[in-house]
């Protein structure tokens, strides 16, 4: 599978057609309780993947298995083709955990020197200098005196200077101010494109995913609910909004697999997986945003997964493209998306609503 350009960068060829993470029947049991069960998916190299799920869904367990810190109870996970539990697999992974082990008494320079000594043969001084310069980290400042954003940037520097093939980030961008989050996003996009680094972000801000992540992995109840390229996942769903008459959804909408439905008074909003054409009626049909798609799956953790056996996303339906563009444009989080040339995007990244299926009274916004 070829890696599509991300954020304006050209993807390098060395990430193309490679698999960063492959899990088959992966499961982890803690005494009598399964924290993760029957997880099968494939994450191509060079992608930035959002790992999303409610508390207790199994996200930390999945990261622990991918990093090689714990062994699976059943199934397998391979990192870049190597056994994730073996030394070859662990050497390919860097994990930046929330509140990582940074000593507050050391200076930035001392912390970097310690990182170099702990990663002999893997440390890239050039990459460390580039990231430190981009984050404007003061080398003589003590780590304990750094703000949260700069502390996060230092933790990223230590991880990326080790030149990992897989970078696991535990909710890192959410703890910094908007400017630092933009800087981190640009850094991750550049790493994925220039070095082919695969990045997994746990629970990133949903409103920022459209410009940052191009692969989705949704966990609920210790099982995979959605897995695949973001563009394919979005294209396999439709957001339907309109008036309802009687209880529940209109029958012509309920005839399709419904992921989530919100009923307010006389109006409804439903995320569906269309099976064939959507019948016309007093409703409007739009392509959902990544945020809308993930919110629907988070509200409906028991909905059956649409994935094919092997973890690849189900074949997307042919879809109408909104706003005059093809799919979701990558870019820096917080910027308008899906706007036609010369036209600003809707506030907050909301989707443009199409009218070609409208044949009745106006639908609810």
C-alpha positions in Angstrom: 0.0 0.0 0.0 1.4 3.3 -1.0 1.7 6.0 1.7 -0.3 9.1 0.8 1.4 12.5 1.3 0.6 14.0 4.8 0.4 17.6 5.7 2.1 18.8 2.5 5.1 16.5 2.8 6.1 13.8 0.3 6.2 10.4 1.8 9.5 8.5 1.5 9.6 5.3 -0.4 11.1 3.3 2.4 7.8 3.4 4.3 5.7 2.3 1.3 4.3 -1.2 1.2 5.5 -2.0 4.7 3.6 -3.0 7.8 4.4 -1.3 11.1 2.1 -3.2 13.4 0.2 -6.5 12.7 -2.0 -8.1 15.3 -3.7 -11.4 14.9 -6.2 -12.7 17.5 -4.4 -10.6 20.1 -5.6 -10.9 23.7 -4.5 -10.1 27.2 -6.2 -11.5 30.3 -5.7 -10.2 33.9 -6.8 -13.0 36.2 -10.4 -13.6 35.2 -10.9 -10.5 33.2 -10.0 -10.0 29.6 -8.5 -6.5 29.0 -8.1 -7.2 25.3 -9.6 -9.9 23.2 -9.5 -11.2 19.6 -7.9 -8.0 18.2 -6.9 -8.3 14.6 -5.7 -5.3 12.6 -2.8 -4.1 10.3 -1.2 -0.6 10.6 0.8 0.4 7.5 4.2 2.1 8.0 4.4 5.8 7.9 0.9 6.4 9.1 -0.3 8.6 12.0 -2.9 6.5 13.8 -5.5 7.7 16.3 -6.2 5.1 19.0 -9.5 6.1 20.5 -11.8 4.5 23.1 -13.5 5.2 26.4 -11.7 4.6 29.7 -11.1 0.9 30.3 -11.4 0.1 26.6 -7.9 -1.5 26.5 -5.8 1.2 24.9 -3.0 1.1 27.5 -3.0 -2.7 27.3 -2.7 -2.6 23.5 0.3 -0.1 23.8 1.9 -2.3 26.4 1.7 -5.3 24.1 2.9 -3.3 21.1 5.9 -2.0 23.1 6.8 -5.5 24.2 6.5 -4.6 27.9 4.0 -7.4 28.5 3.3 -10.6 26.7 0.0 -11.5 25.2 -2.2 -14.2 26.7 -3.3 -15.3 23.2 -2.5 -14.2 19.6 0.5 -12.4 18.2 1.7 -8.9 17.5 4.5 -8.1 15.1 6.4 -4.8 14.9 8.0 -4.2 11.5 7.9 -8.0 10.9 9.6 -8.9 14.2 8.0 -10.5 17.2 6.7 -7.7 19.4 7.8 -9.5 22.6 11.3 -10.2 21.4 14.4 -7.9 21.6 14.2 -7.1 17.8 10.6 -5.9 18.1 11.2 -3.9 21.3 14.2 -2.1 19.7 11.9 -0.7 17.0 9.5 1.0 19.5 9.6 4.2 21.6 6.8 4.9 24.0 6.2 8.4 25.4 3.9 7.8 28.4 1.9 10.5 30.1 4.1 12.0 32.8 7.2 10.2 31.4 10.3 9.6 33.6 12.1 13.0 33.2 14.2 14.0 36.1 13.3 17.5 37.2 16.8 18.2 38.6 18.6 17.6 35.4 19.1 20.3 32.8 17.9 19.8 29.2 21.5 19.2 28.0 22.1 16.6 30.8 18.8 14.9 29.9 19.8 14.6 26.3 23.2 13.3 27.2 21.6 10.6 29.4 19.3 9.7 26.6 22.3 9.3 24.2 24.1 7.1 26.8 21.0 4.9 27.2 20.6 4.3 23.5 24.0 3.4 22.1 23.9 2.7 18.4 20.4 4.1 18.0 20.8 7.8 18.9 20.8 10.4 16.2 22.5 13.6 17.4 21.4 15.4 14.2 17.8 14.6 14.8 18.0 15.6 18.5 19.5 19.0 17.6 16.8 19.6 14.9 14.0 18.9 17.3 15.5 20.9 20.2 16.0 23.8 17.8 12.4 23.6 16.5 11.1 23.6 20.1 13.4 26.3 21.2 14.4 24.3 24.3 16.9 26.1 26.5 19.7 23.7 27.1 20.7 25.1 30.5 17.2 25.1 31.9 16.3 22.5 34.5 13.5 20.1 33.4 11.5 20.9 36.5 11.3 24.6 35.4 10.0 23.8 31.9 6.3 24.5 31.1 4.2 21.5 30.2 4.5 22.1 26.5 8.3 22.3 26.5 8.5 19.3 28.8 6.4 17.3 26.3 8.7 18.5 23.5 11.7 17.3 25.4 10.1 13.9 25.9 9.4 13.7 22.2 13.0 14.6 21.5 14.3 11.7 23.6 12.0 9.3 21.8 12.5 10.4 18.2 16.3 10.8 18.6 16.4 7.0 19.1 15.1 6.7 15.5 12.2 4.3 16.3 10.1 2.7 13.6 7.0 3.0 15.8 6.3 5.9 18.2 3.6 5.4 20.8 2.3 8.7 22.4 0.0 8.6 25.4 -2.3 11.6 25.1 0.7 13.9 24.7 -0.7 16.8 22.6 -3.7 17.3 24.8 -1.7 18.6 27.7 -0.1 21.5 25.9 -1.3 24.9 24.8 -2.7 25.3 21.2 0.6 26.7 19.8 2.6 23.8 21.2 0.0 21.3 19.9 0.4 22.8 16.5 4.2 22.5 16.8 3.9 18.8 17.9 1.5 18.1 15.0 3.9 19.6 12.5 6.8 17.6 14.0 4.9 14.3 13.8 3.8 15.0 10.3 7.4 15.7 9.3 8.7 12.5 11.0 6.1 10.3 9.3 6.9 11.8 5.9 10.7 12.2 6.1 11.7 9.1 8.1 8.7 6.8 7.6 8.0 6.8 11.4 4.7 5.3 12.3 2.9 7.2 15.1 0.1 6.0 17.4 -1.7 8.7 19.4 -4.0 7.6 22.2 -7.1 9.7 22.8 -6.0 12.8 20.9 -8.4 15.8 20.8 -11.1 14.6 18.3 -11.5 18.1 16.8 -7.9 18.0 15.6 -7.8 14.6 14.0 -8.9 15.7 10.5 -5.6 17.4 9.9 -3.3 15.1 11.8 -4.3 11.4 11.7 -4.8 9.4 8.6 -5.5 6.0 10.2 -8.1 5.1 12.9 -8.3 2.4 15.5 -11.3 2.4 17.8 -11.4 0.1 20.9 -14.4 -0.6 23.1 -14.8 -3.3 25.7 -11.4 -4.7 24.8 -12.3 -5.3 21.2 -11.7 -3.6 17.9 -14.7 -1.6 16.7 -13.2 0.2 13.8 -9.8 -0.1 12.0 -8.5 1.3 8.8 -7.5 4.3 6.8 -9.4 7.4 7.9 -10.5 8.3 4.4 -11.9 4.8 3.8 -13.6 4.7 7.1 -15.3 8.1 6.5 -16.3 7.1 3.0 -18.0 3.9 4.2 -20.4 5.9 6.4 -23.0 8.7 5.9 -24.5 11.3 8.2 -28.2 11.7 7.7 -30.2 14.6 9.2 -33.9 15.4 8.9 -37.4 15.2 10.2 -39.0 12.1 11.6 -42.6 11.2 11.8 -43.5 8.8 14.5 -41.2 7.0 16.9 -37.6 6.2 15.9 -35.8 6.7 12.6 -37.6 6.7 9.3 -37.9 3.1 8.0 -35.9 4.0 4.8 -33.0 5.1 7.0 -33.3 2.4 9.6 -33.1 -0.2 6.7 -29.3 0.5 6.7 -27.0 -0.5 9.5 -27.2 2.3 12.1 -24.1 3.1 14.1 -25.7 5.8 16.2 -28.9 7.9 16.2 -29.7 11.1 18.0 -33.4 11.9 18.3 -34.4 15.5 19.4 -38.1 16.4 19.1 -39.2 16.0 15.5 -35.6 15.8 14.1 -33.0 13.1 13.9 -29.3 12.8 13.2 -28.0 9.3 12.3 -24.6 7.9 11.3 -25.2 4.8 9.1 -23.2 2.4 7.0 -25.1 2.6 3.7 -25.9 -0.7 1.9 -26.8 0.6 -1.5 -28.4 4.0 -2.3 -30.0 6.1 0.4 -33.6 6.7 -0.5 -34.7 10.3 -1.0 -36.9 11.9 1.6 -37.1 14.9 4.0 -33.5 14.6 5.1 -30.1 15.6 4.0 -27.1 13.3 3.5 -23.4 14.4 4.2 -20.1 12.8 4.5 -19.2 12.8 8.2 -16.1 14.3 9.6 -13.6 12.1 11.4 -14.7 13.7 14.7 -18.4 12.9 14.0 -17.5 9.3 13.0 -15.5 8.6 16.2 -18.1 10.3 18.5 -20.8 8.0 17.0 -18.7 4.9 17.7 -17.8 6.1 21.2 -21.5 6.6 21.9 -22.3 3.1 20.6 -19.5 0.8 21.9 -21.5 -2.4 21.2 -22.1 -1.8 17.5 -20.7 -4.6 15.4 -17.4 -3.8 13.7 -17.5 -3.2 10.0 -14.1 -4.6 9.3 -13.3 -7.5 7.2 -11.6 -10.5 8.8 -7.9 -9.5 8.7 -8.4 -6.1 10.1 -8.7 -4.2 6.8 -11.6 -1.8 6.5 -14.7 -2.9 4.7 -14.8 -1.8 1.1 -16.0 1.9 1.0 -19.1 2.8 -0.9 -18.8 5.1 -3.9 -19.4 8.5 -2.4 -20.3 12.0 -3.3 -17.5 14.4 -2.5 -18.3 17.5 -0.6 -17.0 21.0 -0.9 -15.4 20.4 -4.3 -12.5 18.4 -3.0 -11.5 14.8 -2.8 -11.8 13.5 0.7 -10.4 15.2 3.8 -7.5 17.4 3.2 -4.5 16.9 5.5 -3.1 19.9 7.3 -2.4 21.4 10.6 -5.1 20.8 13.3 -7.5 23.7 13.9 -7.4 25.0 10.3 -10.6 24.9 8.2 -11.0 21.7 6.2 -12.9 20.5 3.1 -13.3 24.0 1.8 -13.7 24.6 -1.9 -11.0 26.8 -3.5 -11.5 30.4 -2.6 -14.1 29.5 0.0 -13.6 29.3 3.8 -14.5 26.1 5.5 -17.4 25.9 8.0 -16.6 27.0 11.5 -15.1 24.3 13.7 -14.5 21.9 10.9 -18.2 21.1 10.4 -19.1 19.2 7.3 -20.7 20.8 4.3 -24.2 19.6 3.8 -25.2 18.3 0.4 -28.6 18.9 -1.1 -28.8 16.4 -3.9 -30.8 14.0 -1.8 -33.1 16.6 -0.3 -36.8 16.3 -1.4 -38.9 17.7 1.4 -38.9 20.2 4.2 -35.7 21.6 5.5 -33.7 19.3 7.7 -32.4 20.2 11.1 -28.9 21.7 11.3 
